[in-house]
Amino acid sequence: IAVLVMLGYGNNLQILNPKGTIAAQQRDILAFAAALSLLVLVPVFLMTGLIVYKYRESNKKARYTPDWDSSNKLEAVWWGIPILLITILSVVSYKTSHSLDPFRPIENSVNKEMTIQVIALQYKWLFIYPEEGVATVNYLHVPQDTPVKFEITSDAPMNSFWVPQLGGQIYAMSGMSTEINLKAEEPGTFEGYSANISGAGFADMKFQVISTDAQGYENWIKEVKSAAKTLDAEIYKELSIPGKSDRINYSSVQENLYGNVV
């Protein structure tokens, strides 16, 4: 009943309401695995009720076989079906582990791939646009239908970058750079989260991904480039001090800041 209620209000569950290429495929895998599992669960629950009813103490017509202890046919059914389902799930898991590898670029896209560098801080997110030379804190803009390669690191405890409506999570770890490729297929504002407990400000470590058309994205870049603040090593040092932050725009970024952080 709980599952049916959740599915009935699926638009309020972000992982069941995908807005991106990767998230849609991951939702389909969840649905497939759930449906396959129900092939075992539903008969088990039905048979449990049937057996309890049929062999209740008051039913004197029930067959009484105190010496019965095995059946090759039944053994074949309750071992064979689960083995078959697990084999199917194994094949699907193997294929999708490769096709949905976070490091795998998104193919068959009309628009050119762009790169956004992500630094997880305590307790805020810094986004750097190396091609545009700008940066933001706690929010980012992307053009719709454009593959985005996120390069991710942490300058604080290990964290995890997650935008449920666009795709799965990927860890952000200090001293190394991880990667995830995502694409928003329609305009909108999508919530992003820290998916790894990282201290007292973890619960407030949220950000937004704003997807617009190409013109809207260009207008936003011009707006950010007119911001008064710039991001150099000294400003970054202040920003990296643990604490919450509002949205910030930086009109320019010190060259190779991301690389220096890694």
Secondary structure as UniProt FT lines:
FT   HELIX           2..8
FT   HELIX           10..12
FT   HELIX           14..16
FT   HELIX           21..54
FT   TURN            57..58
FT   TURN            60..61
FT   TURN            66..67
FT   HELIX           72..99
FT   TURN            102..103
FT   STRAND          114..121
FT   TURN            122..123
FT   STRAND          124..129
FT   TURN            130..133
FT   STRAND          134..137
FT   STRAND          139..143
FT   TURN            144..145
FT   STRAND          148..154
FT   STRAND          159..162
FT   TURN            164..166
FT   STRAND          170..172
FT   TURN            174..175
FT   STRAND          178..182
FT   STRAND          188..194
FT   TURN            200..201
FT   HELIX           202..204
FT   STRAND          206..212
FT   HELIX           214..225
FT   HELIX           233..239
FT   STRAND          248..250
FT   TURN            255..256
FT   HELIX           257..261
//
